[in-house]
């Protein structure tokens, strides 16, 4: 559904994206990851026809974005990082306006408005002025606008940025639902978010594609293991030895004193294993009071440090 070959974009003399190639198949949800300045937003803008590439080709649903731009863009729903809404319009008026921009006929537009109001839990806000909506509901409206004309491809740029934790959970649930009916490409700087939403991720750094694949596979290649933080009350040496004896544990990090008699340890284990129950049982058997047990999330900055300090992965490998 999305085919990108040799995408390069200059801003004057500044090279923002360099020779990026990837594809997204029908029905896939793929994450485009990177820190600020990595080329994510530029790539998104090129893919949606917002700006032309300096070189390279982009095809959306088989249509060349340069040679057949209007037809290609008919297949795209786009949610930019800052949702372009008119704050003095009502929710329904916003949907009608953008529907007309997409040249939808009156009958299908009315039906589509009812459909998206229901799908995004906006029915009760139909006549609410956009400027009075919370950030979370503005994001819902942005997603509703993106799917109003029933595109096959959705391009979502940082869809959970600047909303509170509860709204983040709600937005992720909506994106999962959209992924069942659309091809989705979303950008984020959070590897953990991509791991929960995406079947595959593409990592950009300094405008170059440096890694591509399933989130767990990339994390395993770059980090080699998952990390589990264990907090326990008891002798540090005894606790460390009990943790090291758990089958599957690769290493136990240096103990850190949190408070009197309570230590924190970092355990590394294979990514696809879940040793939390075994660790809890080992702590109980050792007579150690378990205070906390949680997986440490993969930090994208740390992943990037591993990439940029060593050789970049070959995407074709």
Helices and strands as residue ranges (DSSP letters): E 2-11, E 14-24, E 29-33, H 40-47, E 55-60, E 63-64, H 69-74, E 76-79, H 91-101, H 106-119, G 123-125, G 130-132, H 135-147, E 153-157, H 165-179, E 183-188, H 191-197, E 200-205, E 208-213, H 215-223, E 226-233, H 236-244, E 249-252, E 256-259, E 262-269, H 276-285, E 289-296, H 300-309
